[in-house]
Amino acid sequence: MYYYLVNRQTRKVVSFILKVVSDKNHFFFWLFVRFVSATLPLVTIYQFSHVVKLVENQTPVNLVLWAVFLIFVIRIIDNFLRLRSISKLEKAISDISFNIHNFFLSDLKTETTEERHAIVQAIRNFADASSVTLNLIKQPGIDSLVSLIFVPSILFFLDFQIFIITVVSILIYYFIDHYTTQRYAQLKDIQNTKTEAYYAKLVEDNDFELEQATYSRHFKRLTHWSFIEWFSLQNTAVLFYSLSLFSLIHLISQGNRDISNLVLVMGYVSQVQVFLNSFSQIQDSLADMFVGLEHLAKNQSVAAIDLDDLI
């Protein structure tokens, strides 16, 4: 159910986040700059393989040094754009987190202080999940988007066999992630409930051992599932990475490829692995956001959002 909710409500939560994004932070401008910076490592992969090819062909040293200098220039530009955009986005994300708190707390009405503490913790859960998600999108999420857009097309022209292996790996990875995220969201929903109960009791009463024990038990379940999830996903990525590498080595042994081609293709395949890992991180973080937002929408004391608008 929760994974269905996650997939269905992406537009709703994105729309909500857009409501609290401050225009003065130029958030989307710096996202675009970050996108441009994320394309430069793809250029560097090609440049590096080109240097290897020059060395293989025993090209004069001055030409090799010139190619290395171009890599240096691109890396400097990459560092400037990436670090500048990241620092600006971090400030914008911090402001967004405060805006989320202000949005929900502006019209909060509760009957008891314990109830208020529980709701405030629910708001913190959602705000923290939003900050984590936006920071993941900032890096490495933008890099992953660039990889998704450009790398499959590049591999299609470079090596069709590796392109097929890569597409299959993405599909299998996605289906595993589909199931594991569904289960993760269910456990996260329980964990958020226990977190709210624990902090409400902690502030109001010294007798919070029961809530603490319950919190710890459910957190252990959540971390155990995270291990299962990431163990399955990482090993899937390693399997297809190894298949791609073996395929290229086999072609090299037959004289159909050279080392520079292996460096080039595997460089782009590695970028796909970065995308897959980031995709899963963002999926889990989005699940945190959706669960947190649903908790707030179900609470009658929070008048800022309506549950009917989210379901």
HUZIRA-V981322 format. One record per pair of residues at least 6 apart in sequence whose ideal C-beta (glycine too) atoms are under 7 Angstrom apart, sorted by the first residue. I is the first residue (numbers start at 1). J is the second residue. D is the distance in Angstrom with one decimal. If there is no record, write none. Layout:
# HUZIRA-V981322
I | J | D
I | J | D
This chain:
# HUZIRA-V981322
2 | 182 | 6.4
2 | 185 | 3.6
2 | 186 | 5.4
2 | 189 | 6.4
2 | 291 | 6.9
3 | 178 | 6.8
3 | 181 | 5.7
3 | 182 | 3.4
3 | 185 | 5.9
5 | 290 | 6.0
6 | 185 | 6.1
6 | 286 | 6.2
6 | 287 | 5.4
6 | 290 | 5.0
9 | 290 | 5.8
9 | 310 | 6.0
12 | 310 | 5.4
13 | 289 | 5.8
13 | 290 | 6.1
13 | 293 | 6.0
17 | 130 | 6.5
20 | 96 | 5.8
20 | 99 | 3.9
20 | 100 | 5.5
20 | 103 | 5.5
21 | 27 | 5.3
21 | 96 | 5.9
22 | 95 | 5.4
22 | 99 | 6.5
25 | 91 | 6.8
25 | 92 | 3.7
25 | 95 | 5.8
27 | 92 | 4.5
30 | 85 | 4.7
30 | 88 | 4.4
30 | 89 | 5.1
30 | 92 | 6.9
31 | 89 | 7.0
33 | 81 | 5.8
33 | 85 | 4.2
34 | 82 | 7.0
34 | 85 | 4.1
34 | 86 | 6.9
34 | 89 | 6.6
34 | 138 | 6.4
34 | 142 | 4.8
35 | 142 | 5.5
35 | 146 | 6.6
36 | 81 | 6.2
37 | 78 | 5.8
37 | 81 | 3.7
37 | 82 | 4.1
37 | 85 | 6.1
38 | 142 | 4.9
38 | 143 | 4.5
38 | 146 | 4.2
39 | 146 | 5.5
40 | 74 | 5.7
40 | 77 | 6.5
40 | 78 | 4.0
41 | 78 | 6.6
42 | 146 | 7.0
42 | 150 | 6.0
42 | 271 | 6.9
43 | 74 | 5.7
44 | 71 | 6.1
44 | 74 | 5.7
44 | 75 | 6.5
45 | 264 | 6.6
45 | 267 | 3.8
45 | 268 | 6.2
46 | 264 | 6.6
47 | 67 | 6.7
47 | 70 | 6.2
47 | 71 | 4.7
47 | 74 | 6.6
48 | 71 | 6.6
48 | 263 | 6.6
48 | 267 | 6.9
49 | 260 | 4.9
49 | 263 | 4.5
49 | 264 | 3.6
49 | 267 | 6.7
50 | 67 | 6.0
51 | 64 | 6.4
51 | 67 | 5.0
51 | 68 | 6.1
52 | 259 | 6.2
52 | 260 | 4.3
52 | 263 | 5.2
53 | 260 | 3.7
54 | 63 | 6.3
54 | 64 | 5.0
54 | 67 | 6.0
55 | 64 | 6.4
56 | 258 | 6.3
56 | 259 | 6.3
56 | 260 | 5.9
86 | 138 | 6.2
86 | 139 | 6.1
89 | 138 | 4.7
93 | 131 | 5.7
93 | 134 | 4.7
93 | 135 | 6.0
96 | 130 | 6.9
96 | 134 | 6.7
97 | 127 | 5.0
97 | 130 | 6.7
97 | 131 | 4.8
100 | 126 | 6.7
100 | 127 | 4.4
100 | 130 | 6.0
101 | 123 | 6.1
101 | 127 | 5.7
103 | 304 | 5.7
104 | 123 | 4.8
104 | 296 | 6.5
104 | 302 | 6.0
104 | 304 | 5.2
105 | 123 | 6.8
107 | 303 | 4.8
107 | 304 | 6.3
108 | 119 | 6.6
108 | 301 | 6.2
108 | 302 | 6.5
109 | 301 | 5.7
110 | 116 | 4.1
110 | 119 | 6.3
110 | 301 | 4.9
113 | 204 | 6.5
114 | 200 | 4.9
114 | 204 | 4.5
115 | 301 | 6.8
117 | 199 | 6.1
117 | 200 | 4.3
117 | 203 | 4.7
117 | 204 | 6.7
118 | 196 | 4.5
118 | 197 | 6.7
118 | 200 | 3.9
119 | 299 | 5.9
119 | 301 | 5.7
119 | 302 | 6.5
121 | 195 | 6.3
121 | 196 | 4.7
121 | 199 | 4.4
121 | 200 | 6.7
122 | 196 | 5.3
122 | 292 | 6.8
122 | 295 | 4.9
122 | 296 | 5.6
122 | 299 | 6.8
123 | 296 | 6.7
125 | 192 | 5.3
125 | 195 | 6.5
125 | 292 | 4.5
126 | 289 | 6.6
126 | 292 | 3.3
126 | 293 | 5.6
126 | 296 | 6.0
129 | 285 | 6.4
129 | 288 | 3.6
129 | 289 | 4.5
129 | 292 | 5.1
130 | 289 | 5.7
132 | 285 | 5.1
133 | 282 | 6.6
133 | 285 | 4.1
133 | 286 | 5.9
133 | 289 | 5.6
136 | 278 | 7.0
136 | 281 | 5.4
136 | 282 | 5.1
136 | 285 | 5.5
137 | 282 | 6.6
140 | 274 | 6.1
140 | 278 | 4.4
141 | 278 | 5.6
141 | 282 | 5.5
143 | 274 | 6.2
143 | 278 | 6.9
144 | 274 | 6.4
144 | 275 | 3.9
144 | 278 | 3.9
144 | 279 | 6.0
147 | 271 | 4.5
147 | 272 | 5.9
147 | 274 | 6.2
147 | 275 | 4.0
148 | 275 | 5.5
151 | 268 | 5.1
151 | 271 | 5.2
151 | 272 | 5.5
152 | 163 | 6.6
152 | 166 | 6.4
152 | 167 | 6.7
154 | 268 | 5.6
155 | 162 | 5.5
155 | 163 | 4.3
155 | 166 | 5.7
155 | 265 | 7.0
155 | 268 | 5.8
156 | 163 | 4.7
158 | 264 | 6.7
158 | 265 | 5.6
159 | 265 | 5.3
161 | 247 | 6.0
162 | 244 | 5.2
162 | 247 | 6.6
162 | 265 | 5.5
162 | 269 | 6.6
165 | 240 | 5.9
165 | 243 | 5.6
165 | 244 | 5.2
165 | 247 | 6.9
166 | 269 | 6.4
166 | 272 | 5.5
169 | 240 | 3.5
170 | 276 | 6.8
172 | 236 | 6.0
173 | 233 | 6.4
173 | 236 | 5.4
173 | 237 | 6.6
173 | 276 | 5.0
176 | 232 | 5.5
176 | 233 | 6.0
176 | 236 | 6.0
177 | 233 | 6.3
177 | 280 | 5.2
177 | 283 | 6.0
180 | 229 | 3.9
180 | 232 | 6.6
181 | 283 | 4.9
181 | 284 | 6.2
181 | 287 | 5.8
183 | 225 | 6.0
184 | 225 | 6.1
184 | 229 | 6.3
184 | 284 | 5.7
184 | 287 | 5.9
185 | 287 | 4.1
185 | 291 | 6.0
187 | 221 | 5.8
187 | 222 | 4.8
187 | 225 | 5.7
188 | 222 | 6.7
188 | 287 | 6.0
188 | 288 | 5.9
188 | 291 | 5.0
189 | 291 | 4.8
190 | 218 | 5.4
191 | 218 | 5.1
191 | 219 | 6.1
191 | 222 | 5.3
192 | 291 | 5.8
192 | 292 | 6.3
192 | 295 | 5.8
194 | 214 | 5.3
194 | 215 | 4.5
194 | 218 | 5.1
195 | 215 | 6.3
197 | 211 | 5.2
198 | 208 | 6.5
198 | 211 | 4.2
198 | 212 | 6.0
198 | 215 | 4.6
201 | 208 | 4.3
201 | 211 | 4.7
202 | 208 | 4.9
233 | 280 | 5.5
237 | 273 | 5.0
237 | 276 | 5.5
241 | 269 | 6.3
241 | 273 | 6.0
244 | 266 | 6.8
244 | 269 | 5.0
245 | 266 | 6.2
248 | 257 | 6.1
248 | 262 | 4.8
248 | 265 | 6.1
248 | 266 | 6.7
251 | 257 | 4.2
252 | 258 | 6.9
252 | 259 | 7.0
252 | 262 | 6.2
293 | 310 | 6.8
294 | 310 | 6.6
296 | 302 | 5.0
296 | 305 | 6.4
297 | 305 | 5.1
297 | 306 | 6.9
297 | 307 | 4.0
297 | 310 | 5.1
298 | 307 | 5.8
